[in-house]
Amino acid sequence: CDGDECNPSATALNSALPPTIRNAVEEHQRKRKLEEPSVFEGSKRLYIRQNRELVKREGGFSIWRLDMPADGGDPIVEYRNNHRILFVDQLNKKTSHVLSIGQGIIGSAAEESKRARVNWEAGSSYLLPCSKGVACGWIHKVVDDTASRKGDKIISQSDPVKDVVIYSLKVSPETLQNVENKIPEDDMSCWVKKSYELFQHCLAKSQHHQEGGTECDKSEDSRNIGIEGIPLSDEESLTMSLIIELAK
């Protein structure tokens, strides 16, 4: 398990807690609901239809495939304890929008009201640098037909709604450091070597970009990075696509 990819059962977690701690947590939650009812208003049991599948894991690097059905309930949420590069394999923007999770308890009215659309393009890649403790997750929403009637841009029956498919390449900062200092390149498989090179290149470029901007630019960049990531070049996206094919 890579830490941010785990989604342990709440039931299993509760059963492992001592009764005194579990009772204290329940009492704290009860008080919070009384003090801040707006935070919990509209809260519901999570209903997740998204599917996450491990494609390959080796040497601390892993590739995951995320399938997001249309209006597929609640998002799979991960913590950004690893660096990751997202490759948008399938997304039809005529029929589908992708929303990033908002702040707050997932599935609550407050969190859903703060979800923001991401400007991803099919065939493109996006870097999300490690940001420990920060959650990320996305959800697929069908474009509202009535809101899309502008000129000739009308969704027709010839535009079927398909799942959004994302590939996520992950590695921890510690693994990158270990690869640089300890592992000979000859001992790496091809996809791991290319993954290492791509992360090193993209992280260095993103650091240079952030250091060169104004404080206003940095604040806006930070917001965008948290929602959709840093767009990579066409060449970098092609490299990411190749890495996925090599790992399959």
TARAQUI-V731615 format. One record per backbone hydrogen bond with DSSP energy under -1.0 kcal/mol. CO is the residue of the C=O (numbers start at 1). NH is the residue of the N-H. If there is no record, write none. Layout:
CO|NH / CO|NH
This chain:
2|4 / 3|6 / 9|13 / 10|14 / 11|15 / 12|16 / 18|22 / 19|23 / 20|24 / 21|25 / 22|26 / 23|27 / 24|28 / 25|29 / 26|30 / 27|31 / 28|32 / 29|33 / 30|34 / 31|35 / 32|36 / 36|39 / 37|41 / 40|43 / 41|109 / 47|74 / 51|67 / 53|65 / 56|63 / 58|61 / 61|58 / 62|170 / 63|55 / 63|56 / 64|168 / 65|53 / 66|166 / 67|51 / 68|164 / 69|72 / 71|73 / 72|49 / 78|136 / 79|81 / 80|131 / 83|171 / 84|128 / 85|169 / 86|126 / 87|89 / 87|167 / 88|123 / 90|165 / 92|95 / 92|96 / 95|143 / 97|141 / 98|118 / 99|139 / 100|116 / 105|108 / 108|112 / 109|113 / 111|114 / 112|115 / 116|100 / 121|124 / 124|88 / 125|232 / 126|86 / 127|230 / 128|84 / 131|134 / 134|80 / 136|78 / 137|101 / 139|99 / 140|71 / 141|97 / 148|150 / 150|153 / 152|154 / 156|159 / 164|68 / 165|89 / 165|90 / 166|66 / 167|87 / 168|64 / 169|85 / 170|62 / 171|83 / 172|176 / 173|177 / 174|178 / 175|179 / 176|180 / 177|181 / 178|182 / 184|187 / 185|188 / 189|193 / 190|194 / 191|195 / 192|196 / 193|197 / 194|198 / 195|199 / 196|200 / 197|201 / 198|202 / 199|203 / 200|204 / 201|205 / 202|206 / 203|207 / 204|208 / 205|209 / 206|210 / 207|211 / 208|212 / 214|218 / 215|219 / 216|220 / 217|221 / 218|222 / 219|223 / 220|224 / 221|225 / 222|226 / 223|227 / 224|228 / 224|229 / 230|127 / 233|237 / 234|238 / 235|239 / 236|240 / 237|241 / 238|242 / 239|243 / 240|244 / 241|245 / 242|246 / 243|247 / 244|248
